[in-house]
Amino acid sequence: MVSGSEAIKAFGKIGYLWDHQKGSHVILRHARVPYRRLTVPNHKTLAKGTLRALIREAGLSVEEFSGLL
């Protein structure tokens, strides 16, 4: 299981920066064009479907994301 903070750190390694937070959700924005946004729930464990959707939105495969952890 992956926590929200672990996912945020992993996405940071590929250029996603902390933009702002609304409640328990952290909004990350990519540093370069097209400035994609990811909304990561900052929970103790992320649901499998939520994590898989975030990985897909970031343009990564599950294996690539696992390498970032």
C-alpha positions as CSV (number, residue, x, y, z in Angstrom):
1,M,0.0,0.0,0.0
2,V,1.2,3.5,-0.8
3,S,0.4,6.6,1.3
4,G,-0.5,10.0,-0.1
5,S,2.8,11.5,1.1
6,E,4.8,8.7,-0.6
7,A,2.9,9.3,-3.8
8,I,3.5,13.0,-3.6
9,K,7.3,12.4,-3.2
10,A,7.3,10.0,-6.1
11,F,5.5,12.4,-8.4
12,G,7.9,15.1,-7.3
13,K,10.8,13.1,-8.8
14,I,9.3,13.5,-12.2
15,G,8.7,17.2,-12.0
16,Y,5.4,17.7,-10.1
17,L,5.5,20.5,-7.6
18,W,3.2,21.3,-4.7
19,D,0.8,23.9,-5.9
20,H,-1.8,24.1,-3.0
21,Q,-3.9,22.1,-0.7
22,K,-7.6,22.0,-0.2
23,G,-8.6,19.9,2.9
24,S,-6.8,16.6,2.7
25,H,-6.2,16.8,-1.0
26,V,-2.8,18.1,-2.3
27,I,-2.8,19.6,-5.8
28,L,0.4,19.1,-7.7
29,R,1.3,21.0,-10.9
30,H,3.9,19.9,-13.4
31,A,6.9,22.3,-13.7
32,R,6.8,22.3,-17.6
33,V,4.2,22.8,-20.3
34,P,1.4,21.6,-20.4
35,Y,1.4,22.1,-16.6
36,R,-0.7,19.1,-15.8
37,R,-2.3,18.9,-12.4
38,L,-2.7,15.9,-10.1
39,T,-5.0,15.9,-7.1
40,V,-3.6,13.5,-4.5
41,P,-5.5,12.6,-1.4
42,N,-3.1,12.9,1.5
43,H,-4.4,9.8,3.3
44,K,-2.5,7.0,5.1
45,T,-3.3,4.6,2.3
46,L,-4.5,5.3,-1.2
47,A,-7.2,3.1,-2.8
48,K,-5.9,0.9,-5.6
49,G,-8.1,2.5,-8.2
50,T,-7.2,6.1,-7.1
51,L,-3.5,5.3,-7.2
52,R,-3.8,3.7,-10.6
53,A,-5.8,6.7,-12.0
54,L,-3.1,9.1,-10.7
55,I,-0.3,7.0,-12.3
56,R,-2.2,7.0,-15.6
57,E,-2.8,10.8,-15.4
58,A,0.9,11.3,-14.9
59,G,1.7,9.3,-18.0
60,L,3.5,6.6,-16.2
61,S,3.2,2.8,-16.1
62,V,2.8,1.0,-12.8
63,E,6.4,-0.3,-13.1
64,E,7.8,3.2,-13.7
65,F,5.9,4.5,-10.7
66,S,7.2,1.6,-8.5
67,G,10.7,2.5,-9.5
68,L,10.1,6.1,-8.1
69,L,9.1,4.9,-4.7
